[in-house]
Amino acid sequence: MDIDRKARAELKRQEPKILWFTGLSAAGKSTIANLVDARLHALGKHTYLLDGDNIRLGLNRDLGYSDADRVENIRRIAEVAGLMADAGLIVLVAFISPFRRERGMARKLVGPGEFVEIFVDTPIAVAEARDPKGLYKKARAGQLKEFTGIDSPYETPENPEIRIDTTRTSAEDAAEQIVSFLKLPG
């Protein structure tokens, strides 16, 4: 193709990135990603936020929550994020993404320095206390099977570029930390 990744990024005057937010349900991934998205938009950056609301209801509505479906869910999300980064966008991806292998696969879709793993580190007790959708309560009652952190594993990142301890850092401060990490010109 005549127009490549570099040309698209130059037109947007930015470096494409995938900002991959991972953590337990109710950790604050989407909240922080939304704040980062707003800050980047205010700086004139071209972004797109992928989360459960715009993926599970459309592209991945045929998937359940078995380990195999979770792997396929993240594979599809990673492919979409890779295409969007190829278009020159800064893509914010906010999903539990419980398995290291799939997060590693997503990292390999883009060049060095273009994938930023952001571990939204929230103890399960804190996430359960937040539980805005009542999912932990349903999982504990046996009404929701294969729920990450209860009866399905979450593999914490080994070397994330950014770790946000939500017991010590507000969502607003986390967003500022992430935007500062990006070292954007201007």
Summary of the structure (lengths in Angstrom):
residues: 186
radius of gyration: 16.4
end to end distance: 31.0
largest distance: 55.9
contacts: 560
relative contact order: 0.21
helix: 42%
strand: 16%
